[in-house]
Amino acid sequence: MKQDNKEYMENNLSCYLNEQSLISPLVETSLPIAPKIRLGILASGNGSNFEYIFKSIQNKQLNAEISILIVNNPNCLAIKKAIKYKIPYVIINHRDCNSRLEHDTLVTKKLKELSVELVVMAGWMRIAGEEIINSFKNRLINIHPSLLPSFKGVDAIQQAIDKRVTITGCTVHYVQKEVDSGSIIIQAAVPIKEEDSKETLKKRIQNMEHLILPMAIAKVAKNIRTSLKDNK
């Protein structure tokens, strides 16, 4: 009966139960997308999601290619991963810019130069401005460590702990002007255990981020390809 319930969830509710974590909707990452979707990844920190996107492509689980990694922090560890995997990267340090608009303009220009189709904010610790949002309408996505619309903004994991909720998670959503408020693409729910610290909970949430971000990319890429086909 347990297996029947799992099959029912996967086949009829488009969700997935994995180690007590729930993903919805369940998306097939290996859907044929021709030609491969060209990705631009924006990162500021460790680059773990960036690395898992690359591994999903390398393992032929995701039909995409990373055209560029853009970082705003010259010390971020994502750079080392880009060098390791021989992925082109560029540092556009926001501290070298006179305004947020100037920085967004430089980032947008680089993405357009490389004909990037889908922009993924993977640990990008900058608020996206109208320049990049308007340039990549419905083609700019972000991953956030909470079940939006709960716990928007910074330190979402600590917010969830402070509020003593029993379930949190992560969300991939389209980016719009209001922070963490764009349409939801996919979510994963993660239970909070009594013994959890911020770090143990963060690790479990990140594990789910690594699963759902390639799914979200596949889903949005399919929409982009379908839209282009319909407009021909």
GIVEN-V399752 format. One line per field, one symbol per residue. phi: phi as a letter, one per 20 degrees, with the letter a starting at -180 (. if undefined). A space follows every 10 residues. Layout:
# GIVEN-V399752
phi->???
This chain:
# GIVEN-V399752
phi->.fffffffff eddlcbdclm dddbfecffe gfccfgfedd ddbccfmffg ffffffffem ecebbefadd cddfdffgff fffgeldgbb ecfffedebf fffgffffgf ffgelfdcdd edmeecffef gffffcfmcc ccdcebegef lfnflfffgf ffelfeccqb cdbfecgffl cfgfebccec feegefdgff fgffffgfgf eeffffgfff gfffffffff ef
